Amino acid sequence: MSFKQSLDSFKSFFRERLSGTDALPQLSLLGLLVGLLTAAVILVFRLAIEWPLAQFLPNGDPENFEGLSQGIRLLLPLCGAVLIGAIWYRLRISQRKVGIVFVIERLNYHQGYITFKSLVTQFVGGVLTILSGQSSGREGPAVHLGAAVSSLLGQKFKLPNNSIRTLVGCGTAAAISASFNTPIAGVIFAMEVVMMEYTVAGFTPVILASVTAAILSQVFYGTDPAFFVPQLEMNSLFEVPFIIVCGIVTGLASVFFVRLLKVSINITQINIFYRITIAGIITAVVAYFFPEVMGVGYDTVNTSLLGGYSFGLLCAIAFAKIVVTAVSVGLGMPSGLIGPTLFIGATVGGALGLIANLIFPEVASSPGFYAMLGMGAMMGSVLQAPLSALMALLELTQNPNIILPGMLVIVVSSMFASEVFKQKSVFMTILEAQGLNINNGPMTQALRRVSVGAIMERKFVRSNSKLSLADAKELLRQEPKWILINNSQGMPFSLLPVVDLANYLADADNFSSDDNDDAPDDTSISLLEIPAQRQEICTVSYQATLQEALDQLADRKTDYLYVERLSAPTVSRVIGIVARTDVENYYRYKRN
């Protein structure tokens, strides 16, 4: 066997293993590779943002927008918005979608397939947004880039779609991990927010991708957390009632933020260039008075954690950040949402901490402690992802003392928003505004984890509609289960159970005559005319998941599909048969 044949054989084996749910070694290997590739892309992305800002902003600080003159703070966001608007205007509507919302959409409607052009669009849009001082975070673009890299890897090697979905989860976790040095939060975020499911088989490759990306990121950026805060802790259990109040207030802030964003999304009568320009004007006007709202804003978060702002300024910049971010994203600015969410939470929490110290000076913890709680509460409420918020809060601050009060404030904030105001995740809200509805029921999730290659029937033969008696006997000697009948162009169009042909040949009356009871071997048999349970059949790709196969069966109103795999760009080969009953039986009996 030649090297090329050996390599092709290995590829086929690798893909076949990935089609089922027991491909943990293969997925783990891919998870490591995704972690390395994603970390490399995120490092380039961060360099493209931080190096120009360090050259342009005062004191070489890539977040020091506050050091700019008022005139520059007015012009920079406006000019950036005009440039971004001009680029977005030249793109089709489908090409303008970026960020975490886009990744969730591709996972649920397109099996995680993301194009290289989408990757480039997000890279350029993310860089321009932050460089021009728009209210944005780098986590949304990072997740898009990580998901795109992993998706393109799966597409390059023609992996089954169920494994591409897992790779997108790996890319998401690696992106969060490499961006913020938060490997645990990356894993939980990928499973809770993007993939929306927890599976043992999915956890291991996602963890490996996240850890690999964190290690590579630490080589360049060190092991320090994103925020530098003292080891603050809750002074007294008497603070618990006020922590609950903080959760409620933060929940209200999240409701205002999400609803304002939803209202802004519905402004569609203006073309995208003018919408993004208007967003830039709003950002410029607000930045003229409050430069803290510009860019990622982690320097402002750090100052809030250290108690460096007055009550009035905290309230002002929190309100300004909510308005600027919600309106900008709603109007189409390609901005990340998680960074601004942490900013809003820190400033709201810091203001509440000052109130606590004013009312209970001998009991209350420091304002920085409440700023930390606000970060977790706002993130958990806006994303409706409490576990992700808690893990992010723990890793971003590296403060274990925050766990108990953090759990309480995050749950209160999330439940208050979801139960009292019926608020969904900000990502689900945006998707619904776009007319999309995510279906993540147990059956859908189970069928998406497996490819058709795991359950297809391989015992079949292809045949023309007419064949000789000798050919029919030879066909039976192969002991297939199905006969796939070709049309005049050589394409499969009908399916016949081989037992029906066997019964027909066994019936001597079909071949008897007055002159000779034994029919000659060249007697012609029409597979379309003999008594049989013939079935209409359509095609499905070898990469398709069982959910895709079920959708195809419903769309074509048939009960059978033949599985095709591309062996060359224009050459495909039929490799199996999938029946509706096979899919249903898998869900009923084998999914556990």
N, C-alpha and C positions, 0 to 999 in steps of 0.2 A: 504494500500500500504506500502510495506517494505521500509526501508531506502535506500537499494540498488536500488530498483525500482525508488524511488524518485530521487536519484542521477542520474541514467541513463536517466530519463525523463528530468532532468534539463540540462544534457550534450547535449542531442538531441536538445532541444530548443535553447541552447546557440549556437551550431553549425549552426542550421538552420537560426538564426538571422544573424550570421556572413557571410552567403552565399550571402546576398544582400548588397546594398549600404546604408541601413538605420540602421546600427549596431553601431552607435556612442557610446552609453553607454558601450556596450561590448568591443569595441576596446579601449575605454578610460581606462577601468579597466585593460585590457591587457597591455596598454602603461605604466601605473604605475608599473606593475609587471616587465615589461621588463627594465624599468629605474633602478629599484632596483638591478635586477640580473646583468645587464650590468655594473653598477657602481661597484658592488662587484668584478666582474672579472677584470675590468680595474685597480682597486686599488691593487689587487694581482699582476697584470702584472707590474704596476709601481714599486711596492715594490721589485719584482724579479729583476728589473733593477737597481733601485736607491740604495738599501741597499748594494749589492756587490760592486758597483762602489764607494760608500762612504767609504767602508772599504779599497779599493785598491788604489784609486787615492789620490794624495797629499792633505793635509789640509781637508780631509773628504768631498771634493766637488765632487759630482757625475758627474760634467761636466769638471773637471780640467784635461783633457788629455794633455794640454799644460805643466803641471808640471812634466810629465814623461820624463825620459831620452830619448835620440834619439834611443838608442838600443832597449828599450822597445817599443817605438813608431813604430819601424820597425818590431819587432817580434809579437806584439799583434794582429794586423789585419791579418797578414799572418797565424798565428796559428789558429785564429778564422775562417778564410776562409777555411782552410784545414778541420776543424771539421765540419763546415756547409756543405761543399762540400761532405764529406763522408756520412753525413746523407741524403742529397738530392739525392745522387747517388743511395741509397738503395730504394728510393721512386719511384713509377710509375710516368710517366709524368703528369698524371691527378692529382696526389697527391701533386705535387710540386707547384701548383698554390696557391698564397696567396695574401692578401692585398685587396685594394679597387677594383682593376680590377677583381679579382676573385668574389667579391660580386656582381658586376654589371653583370658579366657573369651568375652567378647562378640565379639572378633575372630574366634575360631575356630569358634564355634557360632552366632553371630547377625550375621555380616558387619559387625561394628563398630557395630551400632545400640545407642545408649545414650539413655535417656529424660531429660527435664528433671527429673523427680522424683528420679532417681538422682543427678543433679548436685547438687540441693539437699540430699539426704541426706548425700552425701559432704562437702559444704561445712560443714554443721552438725556432723556427726560429727568431722571433722578439727579444727575450731576448738575444740569442747568438749574433745576429747581432750588437746590441747596446753595449753589454758588451765587445765585441772584438774591439770596436772603428771603425766599418765600418761607412761610411757616410750614415746615416739613420735617419728617424724620427719615432716617436712612434704612429703617427696618423693612418698610414696604417694598422699595426697590430691591433691597437685598434678597428678600424672599422670592420675588419674581425672578431675579437673576439665578439664584440657587435652583429653583424649580425648573427653569429653562435649561440650565446646564445638564441636570439629571435627566430631563425628558429627552433632550437631544442625544444623550448617550444611549438611552434605551432605543430610540428610533434608529440610531446608527447601526446598532447590532440586531435590529428587527426582533426585539424581545417581546414576549406576550404582553398584552395591555395590562394584565393584573400586576405584573412586575414593574411596569412603567409607573403605575400609580404609587407603588411602594417607593420607587426611586424619587418621585416628586416629594414624598414625605421626607426622605433622606436629605434632599436638597434644601427643603424648607428648614429642617432642624439645623443643618450645617450652616445655613445663612445666618440664622439668629445667633448661633453659637459663635461664629467668626466675627459677627458685627459687634457683639456686646460681651464676649467672653462669658457666656452663660450656657454651658452645655446641657444642664438639666432642663432649664426653661425652654431651650430649643426643642428638645424631645417632646415635652409636654405640649408646647404650642403646636408643633406639627401634628400631633395625634388629636388634640382637643379642638383646635380651631380650623385647621386646613383639611386633614383627612377625616375628622369627626368620628373616629372609632379607635378603640384600643384592642390590639391583637398581640398575642405572644410572638407570632412569626414576624409581625411588623415592628415590634419594639427593638429587637436585636440589631437589624441593619440600620435603623434610625439612630440608635444610640452610638453605634460605631461611626456613623457619618458625623454626628455631632461632636464626639470626642476628637476625631481626627481633625476636623475643622478648627476646634478650639486649640489644639496643640500647635497647629501651623500658625494660627493667629497670634498665639502667645510668643512664638519665636520672634515676631516683628513688633508686637505691641506690649509684650510683658504680661504678667499675671495680675496686674492691678485691676480692681473692679471699675466699672464705669463711673461710679460716684464715690467721692471720698468723704466719709462721715465718721464721727466718733461712734463708739459702741453704745448707743443710746438704748434705754430700756424703759419699760413702764414702771413708774415710781410706786403706784399703789393700785390695789384692786378697786378702790373707790372711783377710779377713772373709767371703769367699764361702761357705766351709763353714758358718759360723754363720748366714748369711743363709738357707741351705738348711734348717738346723735351725729357724729362725724360721718358714719356710713350712710345715714339718711341724707345728709346735706350733699355729700359727694354723689350719691345716687341721683339727686335732683340736678346737679350740674351735668351729669352724663346724659340725662333725659333731654335737657336743654340743648346740649351739643348735638346729639343724634337727630333730634327733631329739626333743628336749624339746618343741618346737613341735608336731611330729606327734603325740606322745602327748597333748598338751593338746587338740588338735583332736578327738580321738576321745572326749572327755568330752561326750557329747551327751544323756545321760539327764536332765540338769538344764536347766530352761528358761533362756532367754537372759538374763533379768533377773538371776537368781541367779549365772549364770556371770560376767557382767560385774561384778557386785558383788563376787564373790570375787576377780576380777582387781584391782579397786580396793583391796580389803583387803590383798592381797599387796603391791601397790605402796606403799600407805601405811605398812605395817610396815617395809618395806625403806627407804623414804625417811626414816623416823624416825631411822635410824642413818646412812644414806648418801644425802643429798639430791642427790648428783651424778646419780643415776639418773633424776631428774625432768625432764620436758620433752625438748626436742631435744638438749640436752647439748653444744652446740658450744663452750661456754665450757670445759667439761672437756676436750674434744679439744684446744683451743688450749693449755691448761695442760700437757697431756701432751706436746704437741709442743715446748713450752719446757722440759720436764724439771722441772716444778714439783711432782711427787708422789713420795712414797716408794714403795719396792717393795711393801710390805705393802698400802698403800692402793690402788695400781694393781691388784693381784691381787683385792682385795676388791670394788672397784667394777666390775671386769670381770666377775667371777662374778655379782655382783648384777644387773648389766645384762642378762646372758644369761638368767638365770632370770626376771626380771620381764618382759622383752620377750617371750620365747618363750611363757611361760604366758599373759600377757595377750592376745597375738594369737591364740593357740590357743583361748582361751575366748570369743573373739568381740569383743574390744575393737577398734574401728576405727582401729588405729595404723599408721603407716608403718614400714617395715622398714629402709630404706637408712640413715637417720640413726643408729639404734641400731647398725647393722652397722659404720659408721665409728667410732662411739664404742668399741665392743668391740675393734675392730682397733687403735685408737690406744692403748688402755690395755694390751692384751696385748703389743703391740709395744714400748711404753715400758718395761714390766717386763722384757722380754727384753733391751732395750738396757742396763738397769741391770746385768743379769747379765753381759752382754758386757764392760761397763766394769770389772766386778769381776774377771773372769777375765783379760781382755786390756787392761789400762788404757792401754798405750802404742800399741795398734793400733786398738782399737774406736772406731767413730764415736759421736757423742753419742746419748743415749737418745731425743732428739727425732727423729733420723734413723730409728731403728728404729720409733718410733711412726708415722711416715709410711709405712714399709713395711708395718706391721701393718694400717693402714687399707686399703691396696690389696689385701693378701692376704686379709683377711677378706671384703671386698666381692666379690672375684673368686671365692672359694670358696663363699660362701653363695649367690650368684646364679648361679654357674657361667657367668660372663661375663667372662673375663679381659681382653678388649680394652676393654670398658666400664670396668672397674676401673682399668686403666692410664690411660686418658684422664681419668677423674674425679680420680685421684690427681695427675696432672700439672697439671690446671687448678685444682683446689682449693688446691694449694700454690704454683703457679706456680714450680716448681723443676725445671728441666731435668736437674739432676744426679740426679734420682730415677729416670730412665728405665731405665737398665741394671739396677741392683739391683731396681727395681720389677718389671721383666719377669720376672726370675728368681724372686723370692719369690711373685709371683702365680701363675705357672705351677706351681711346686712345690706351693703350697697347694691350688690347684684340682685338680690331678691326684691328689694324695694323698687328698683327700676323695672324688673320683669313682671312682678306680680301686681304692683299698684298701677303702673303706667303701661303694662303689656309691651315693654320694650324688648326688641330682639337685638341680637348682635349687630353692630354697625355694618359688618360685612353682609349679613343677611338682609339688612335694611336696604343697602345699596343694590344688591342683586334683585330684590323684589321691585325696587324702583325701575330697574331695567327690564322688568317683566319676566324674570327667571325665578323658578321655584325649585329649591334643592330637595330632592327625595333621598333620605338617608335611613329608610326603614331597615329592620333586621334582614329581610329577604334580599333587598337591593345590596346591602353591604356584603352579605355572604356570597352572592353571585358575582360580585365584582372582584373578589379575591382569587377567583379561579378562571383559568383560560379554557377554551373549548378543547385544547389539546389534551387536557387531563381526563376527559370523559368520552371523547369521540370513539366511535367504533371503527377499527382499522381493517376488519375482515370484510372486504368488499372487492368487487371487480367491475371494470368498466366494459361496456359492450355496445355495439351498434344495435339498432332496433331489430334487424334481421340477421340471423345467423344459421349455420347449418346444424343438423342433428349432431354431427361429430363435434363441432365446436361447443354445442350446448353440453354434451357429455363431459368434455374436457373442462368446461367451466365448473361443473359440479364437483369434479375431482379436486378442485382447489379448496373446496369447503368454505366458501364465503358465506356471509350472512345476508348481504345485499348485492343486488345487481344495479349499477348506475348506468342508465341508458342514455346514450349520446344521440343528439339530433344530427341532421345532415351536415352541419358545420363542425361536428365533433365536440359540441358542448353538452354537458349533462343537463337533462331537463326532466327526467322521470326516474323514480326509484321503485324497484320491484323486489319483494322478498324472495330469496333464492328457493325457499321451500315451495313456493307456487310453481316455479319452473320444474322442480323435482317431481311434484305431483302430476304435472302435465306430462312429463316424459314417462312416468310410471304407468300412466293410464294407456293401456294397449289400444283402446278404441280410437285414440287420436291418430294412430298410425296404421291401423288395419285396413285391408282392402280385399276384394274378392279374389284377386290374383296372388297377392303376397302379403302375409301377415307381418313380415319384417321390413320396416322402412329402410331405404338406403341412407348412408351417412350424409349424403349431400341434400337430403330433404330440408327444405327451408322452413324456419320457424320464426314467426313474428312476435317479439316480446310485447308488442303493443296490442296484440289481438288475442293471445292466450288468456284463459280465465286467471285473473290474479288481482291482488290488492295493490295496484299501482298508486304511487303517491307523487304529487307535484313536489319539486325540490328547488331550493334556491341556494345561493352561495353565501359563505361567511368566511372572513379572514381567519387564518390560524392564530393571529395575534389577539383576536376578539375575546372578551370575557364572556362568562355565561350570561351576564345581564344583557350584553350586546346581542348575544344569540337569541335570547328570549324576546328582545325588542324586534329583531329581524323576523322572527317567526310570527309575531303579532302583525307587523307591517305587511308582510307578504301573504298573510292568511294561509299558512301552511304548517305542517307539523315536522318537517324534515329539512335539514341543511347539509350541504356538502362543504367540507372544510378545504380551503385552498391555501397554499403557501407559495410565495414568490421564490423561484429558484434563480431568476435573472430579472432585470428590470421589466421585461415585457413577457416573461415566461412564468406561468404558474402551474402548480401540480396539485391534483386532488389527493389528499392524504387521509381523509376520514369522513364519517357520517355522524351527525348529531341529531337526535330526535328530541322533540319537546318533552317526552316522558323521561329521557335521560337527565335533562336539566331539572325537572321537577323532583325526580328521585334523588338527585344529588342534594338538593336543599332539604328534603325530608329526612334522609337517612345518613348522609355522609358528612354534612357540614360541621358536625361536632367531632 
